[in-house]
Every structure is written in C-alpha cells, then in structure tokens.
C-alpha cells in the first residue's frame, strides 16, 4: 500500500503580477486558500508523511498568510520551497518578514524564476527581468537561501547558461526545457527549440554541471558517459511516477498527479473537506495511477 507522496506542490493562490507565456496557458481565476484549511492541511501533510513540499501559485508572495504557512511547514517537519518570480522581494515589508523567519531558525528556500541575465532575452518568455534581477541581488544580500529556475527556449538559448556566472553566490540552479504543454498561442509556440539545438544546449549544460557539480546545476536528465539522455518530454520513460511519488494541490484544493496533468480525467480528488490521505488512497487515485502506466498524462 502506498504510504504517501514523496513531494507535494501547493498552489495556494492563483494571483500573479507577472505576465509570461508560461502562465498564459492556465488563466488565473482569483481563487485563494483559506488560512484555516491551509494550516490544518499542512499539519496533515507532516503526519502523512510528506517528505518534500513546495509552495507555489500564482505568486505565493501575494498570499497574505504566507509567513504563517512557511512556519507551519517547518514545525510540521518539512522545509518548504517557495516558487516565486521574486518581484515582491522589492517590498521591504515582505522581505523583512522572510528575514524574521530566518532569524527565528525557520528554514525555507526561495526558488526564483529567471530565464536569462539579459533582460530582453528573459522578457521574451516572462517579463520585468531588470526588476527580478534587482530582487535577486537584494535577497542575496540578506542571506536568504535562494535557488534559480530557468526554462530554456528560443529566446534565451544562448544566454541561459551565463546565469551561474552572473549570480555566483546562488546555491543551486535548475534548468528545464520549454514544452508544448506550457504554450497557449502561436506566438509562444515559436519559442520551442528544435531537437538538434536542444541537444547541443544540454551538452553545454553538462559541461557547466561538471564545472559546478551535479548538486549545484540541476538538469532534467543524467549524463551517461558523453551522451545526453532524456532531453525532451517525449523521450521520458513510458512509466510515469507522478501520482505515485508526487502530486499537486491547486488553488481550489483539487488534487492532480502533477503540474502538467490537470484535467477532470486525471483529478484524484479534492482536499478542501477531506484529508490528502483519504484522497491519495481512494479508488479514483488508483484509477489515475493505472492510467499513467498506459499513457503520458501530461500530453493528454
């Protein structure tokens, strides 16, 4: 019997102040978790047990009770990762609130999104790159634990690997490829990288990984000798492990096997009035897991 997911992503709200091609695939509906249910749910996750937890959105730094959630996660035995565009770190009140948690010994990581150290190239997919980089510099100066996440696309193909050189004080860098599921328009689809170009990028990325170590440069594959494998979502293993080792809880408390699989067909349940354990062990979840072994849920 499954004892619990290894990792859970919590989409605590659907509000965002940053326009980007990635987000436009899923319009925001303005929903937001109630703080009372958020606290009890996180406490349930700590007992389930959940080993890794990520708080996302929308933009989690817009959630008025975020500091409470971070502290609740830590007290429940989980060190949360906060996925953010970083813009609200320019707000001194929010920044000082995060610093106060750090000073109390509450451990958490801010994972900021940046696609290029060149604002024009970053903004071909996201926007407001200059402000995001200013926020990163400000957070670094405070000693907050930061990682940077980069989506590789046509607009940043030649500059994405410069990020570790520019922000050398950052602890960890994560790279992933833009995929069709991210895109919602013909304009955005032009950001897709051809396989040959993507293969070359990953070869260069593996060299960077050798320089900085595999634990600091995170890539969506492992290098086998000199060969780069699993460079595109279509080349992943037939067996999908989402729904077995991870799940996503969206801003309306719906549970899905992963961030790329969000349809009624693969919905595992809802935890607004039920525990994740009950949903996780339900017949509906078993049906979704069985389906994942016959098709890629993220491509359906």
Secondary structure, DSSP 8 states (H G I E B T S, - for coil): -----SEEEEE-B---S---TTGGGS-----B--HHHHHHHHHHHHHHT-SEEEEESS-GGGSTTHHHHHHHHHHTT---EEEE-SGGGGSHHHHHHHHHHHHTT---EEEEE-S-SSHHHHTTTSS-HHHHHHHHHHHHHHT--EEEEEEE-GGGTTTGGGHHHHTTT-SEEEEEE--GGG--SHHHHTT---HHHHHHHHHHHHHHHHHH-TTTEE-SS-EETTEE---SGGGS-SS--TTTSEEEE-TTSEEESBTTB-SGGGEEEE-SSS-HHHHHTSHHHHHHHHHHTTS-GGG-
